[in-house]
Structures are given as C-alpha cells and as structure tokens.
Amino acid sequence: MTPAAALVALAAPASAAPSQWDPVEPVSALDFLLVLVIIPGALFLVIFLLSYLGGMMRSESSYQPGLAWRNEPEWFGGPRGGLDKVDEQPTVTAGDAPERGGASGRW
C-alpha cells in the first residue's frame, strides 16, 4: 500500500456536529449597534475629518481654480538647476552633432 493510499484509508470524517458546540449567549441590541453601526460610523467620521483637515485650515492665499498662477514656474523632471541651468547650456545648431542622446532622425 502506498503512503498516499494509507493516509486516505486512515482519514476519518470531521466530527464537529452543531450539537457538540458550546451554547451561544444572545447578543444585546446595544452590542449589535455598537459593533455594526457606532464603531464603523466613528471610524468614518475620523477618516473624513482627517482628510478634510488640510482644506479647513487652508488660508485664503492659496491657489483658486480659474485664477492666474502667481508663484514661480515648476519643471518636474527637468534639470536640477531649473530654467537657469538650461539657459547656461550651449545650444546645438543643425550642423553640430550632439555628444550623446538626442532624437534626431540621422542614423
């Protein structure tokens, strides 16, 4: 007899019949409301308040949609020096080949 067949032959069905379970105490209405309504509602309220806390504390000097942008321009992913660093780099004319990189169509 193979080990797998022996295990199958020796296996017995589970014997967890509901008659063997411990009796369950009834749940009061207050416990029911506390677990299923009050605690989730309190968590929702805390998360809601924490997410809108920044907007409630914001001053009127922040940007409003439709108004002109009054701060310095941003360039995400640009050179570390910003626009001033780009102006310092030499420009490449059409006859000069860049040292590396580029997206020219010349092969």
N, C-alpha and C positions, 0 to 999 in steps of 0.2 A: 504494500500500500504506500502510495506516495505521501509525502508530508502534507501537501495541499488537500488530498482526499481525507487524510486523517483529521485535519482541522475542521473540515466541513462535517465529517461524521460526528465529531465530538461537540460541535457547536450546539448550544441549546437556545431556544427562543427566549427573548427577554420576558421577564415576569414582573412587569410594572403595571399591574391592573389598577384602575381607579379605586377599587375597594381597599387597596393597601395604602393609599395616600393618607397623609395626615389631614384632619378636617381643617378647612379654611375658615378663618374668622370673617364675619361680614365687614365690609368697608363702610365707614360712615360717609354721609353726604359731604361733610366738611373735608375729610381726607380726599374724597373724589375731586371736589372743586379745587383743593389746594394743589394736587398733583397735575391735573389736566387743564386747569384754567388759570389759576392765580400765578403759579411759578412761570409757565410759558409767557403769560401776559407781562409779568415783571421783567423777564429777560428781553422781550420785545421792546418794552419801554426804555430799558437801559441802553440797548444797542441803538435804538432810534435817537435817543438824546446824545449819545456819544458821537454818532455820525453827523449830527447837525450842530454840534457844539462849536465847531470851527466857523460855520456860517453865522451863528448867532453872535459870536464875539468879533466878527469882522467889522472893521471901520468903514466909513463911507468913502474913504480914499482908494478903495480897491477898484479894479477894472470892472466896468459895467458893459455888457454886450451892446454894441451899436455905437459906442464912443471911440474916439481915436486913442491909439496906444501912446502913452506918454513916457514910457521908460526906454532904456537902451535896447537896440535890436539884439536878438539872440540868434545864434547859429549853432544848432545841435549837430554834432558830428563834424564840425569844422576844425580848423587848426586851433591849437591851444592858445595862441596869441590873439585870436579873434580876427576882426576885419583889418586891424593894423598890421598883423603879421602877413596877411595876404597882399597888402599893398607893398610890403618890403620885398617880396619875391620877384625875381626878374620875369618879365613876360616873354613868352616864346613866340617867335614870328613863324610864318608859314614855311620858310626855308630851313629853319633850325629843327633838328630832331630832339625831342625831349630826352633827358638822360635815362629815364625809366618810366614805365607805366604809360598811361595815356590811352585814348580811344580812337586813334587815327585809323583810317582805312588802308594805309600803306602796309604791305606785307614784305 
